[in-house]
Amino acid sequence: MRKPLMMLTLAFAVPAGAAIWQGGDLSRFFAASASSGDLLSGCTDVPEAVALATELRDRALRIERYMEALDTRKAEIATAEAALRARATELRQQKSGIQSRRDGASQAVREDIDRLIAVYDQMKPAEAAAVLTNLPPDFAAEILMRVRPEAGARIIAAVEPRQAALLTAQMGARSARND
């Protein structure tokens, strides 16, 4: 039983070795074939040889089915990769569109804030103080931090002392967070 196995090993190893040596393609040597016609010629009376030929044929069939399944799976993976690449490109385009709209909106907000600050800069300090005392302290502090320093000082001077202390504390806290 060992001798036929050794012969089969040599039958596969020698051509494969030659192909490796020459840098050739090994797939033609290992291509599965489910036909056992030549393999059994003259050996049909040896049950071990018949069993071995049957086993080899079954293995060859399983390998062929496995290779076909692998090819199918490779095709599915290639299709999925192409779909993912297309989706990623689409998402990148959407992201850039969103970013440009967000930048435009941010710019509009900054312009609105700049106009509001300009209004407070032009107001009389007593009028600006009256309006700021009715605003939420964090918003009023933000406005005071953005107006010109001279205008901010006159506005704080016109605010009642408790409110001025609160606004100054808010301004300090906001300044500390920005650092």
C-alpha positions in Angstrom: 0.0 0.0 0.0 2.9 2.4 0.7 4.4 1.9 -2.7 1.4 3.2 -4.7 1.2 6.2 -2.4 4.9 7.0 -2.9 4.4 6.7 -6.6 1.5 9.1 -6.5 3.5 11.5 -4.4 6.4 11.4 -6.9 3.9 11.7 -9.8 2.8 15.1 -8.3 6.0 16.3 -6.7 8.4 16.0 -9.7 6.3 18.0 -12.2 5.5 20.6 -9.5 9.1 20.9 -8.6 10.0 21.3 -12.3 7.3 24.0 -12.6 8.6 25.8 -9.6 12.1 25.6 -10.9 11.0 27.1 -14.2 8.7 29.6 -12.6 5.7 28.2 -14.3 2.1 27.9 -13.3 1.3 25.1 -10.9 -2.5 25.2 -11.5 -2.2 22.9 -14.6 -0.6 20.3 -12.5 -3.1 20.5 -9.7 -6.2 20.8 -11.8 -8.8 18.5 -10.4 -10.1 15.8 -12.7 -13.0 13.5 -11.6 -12.2 10.9 -14.1 -10.5 7.7 -12.8 -10.5 5.7 -16.1 -6.7 5.7 -16.7 -6.0 5.4 -13.0 -7.7 2.0 -12.6 -6.5 0.3 -15.8 -5.3 -3.1 -14.8 -6.1 -2.6 -11.1 -9.8 -3.3 -11.0 -9.1 -6.6 -9.2 -7.3 -4.8 -6.3 -9.9 -3.5 -3.8 -7.5 -1.1 -2.2 -6.7 0.5 -5.5 -10.4 0.8 -6.4 -11.1 2.4 -3.0 -8.2 4.8 -3.4 -9.3 5.8 -6.9 -12.8 6.3 -5.6 -11.5 8.4 -2.7 -9.3 10.5 -5.0 -12.2 11.0 -7.4 -14.5 12.1 -4.6 -11.8 14.5 -3.3 -11.3 15.9 -6.7 -15.0 16.6 -7.1 -15.1 18.3 -3.6 -12.1 20.4 -4.6 -13.8 21.4 -7.9 -17.0 22.4 -6.0 -14.9 24.3 -3.5 -13.0 26.1 -6.2 -16.2 27.0 -7.9 -17.6 28.3 -4.6 -14.5 30.3 -4.1 -14.8 31.9 -7.6 -18.4 32.7 -6.9 -17.5 34.3 -3.5 -14.7 36.3 -5.1 -17.1 37.7 -7.6 -19.6 38.6 -4.8 -16.8 40.3 -2.9 -15.7 42.2 -5.9 -19.3 43.4 -6.5 -19.6 44.4 -2.9 -16.3 46.3 -2.9 -17.4 48.2 -6.0 -20.7 49.1 -4.3 -18.9 50.2 -1.2 -16.5 52.3 -3.2 -19.4 54.0 -5.0 -21.2 54.6 -1.7 -18.1 56.0 -0.1 -17.6 58.4 -3.0 -21.2 59.5 -2.7 -20.9 60.0 1.0 -17.7 62.1 0.6 -19.6 64.3 -1.9 -22.5 64.7 0.5 -20.1 65.5 3.3 -18.4 68.2 1.3 -21.8 69.6 0.4 -22.9 69.7 4.0 -19.6 71.2 5.1 -19.9 74.0 2.5 -23.5 74.7 3.6 -22.4 74.7 7.3 -19.5 77.0 6.5 -22.0 79.3 4.7 -24.3 79.2 7.7 -21.5 79.9 10.1 -20.3 82.8 8.0 -23.9 84.2 8.1 -24.1 83.8 11.8 -20.7 85.6 12.3 -21.9 88.4 10.1 -25.1 88.7 12.1 -23.2 88.8 15.3 -20.8 91.4 13.9 -23.8 93.6 13.0 -25.3 93.2 16.5 -21.9 94.1 18.1 -21.8 97.2 15.8 -25.2 98.2 17.0 -24.1 98.0 20.6 -20.9 99.9 19.8 -23.1 102.7 18.4 -25.6 102.8 21.3 -25.3 105.2 24.2 -23.9 103.3 27.2 -27.0 103.8 29.3 -29.3 102.4 26.6 -27.0 99.5 25.9 -26.8 98.8 29.7 -30.6 98.8 29.9 -30.9 96.2 27.1 -28.0 94.0 28.4 -29.5 93.7 31.9 -32.6 92.1 30.3 -30.6 89.6 28.3 -29.4 86.2 29.7 -26.0 86.8 31.5 -24.0 84.6 29.2 -25.3 86.3 26.1 -24.8 89.7 27.6 -21.2 88.8 28.6 -20.5 87.6 25.0 -21.7 90.9 23.6 -19.6 92.8 26.1 -16.5 90.8 25.2 -17.0 91.6 21.5 -17.7 95.3 21.6 -14.8 97.8 21.6 -13.2 97.9 25.0 -14.0 101.6 25.5 -17.7 101.0 24.7 -17.7 97.9 26.9 -16.3 99.8 29.8 -18.9 102.6 29.5 -21.7 100.0 29.3 -20.5 98.1 32.4 -20.2 101.5 34.2 -23.9 102.2 33.4 -25.1 98.8 34.7 -26.0 98.4 38.4 -23.1 97.0 40.4 -24.6 93.6 41.1 -25.4 93.0 37.5 -22.0 94.4 36.5 -20.3 91.9 38.8 -22.3 89.1 37.4 -21.5 90.1 33.8 -17.8 90.5 34.6 -17.7 87.0 36.2 -19.4 85.6 33.1 -16.9 87.3 30.9 -14.0 85.9 33.0 -15.4 82.4 32.9 -16.0 82.6 29.1 -12.4 84.0 28.6 -11.0 81.1 30.7 -12.9 78.5 28.6 -11.5 80.0 25.4 -7.9 79.8 26.6 
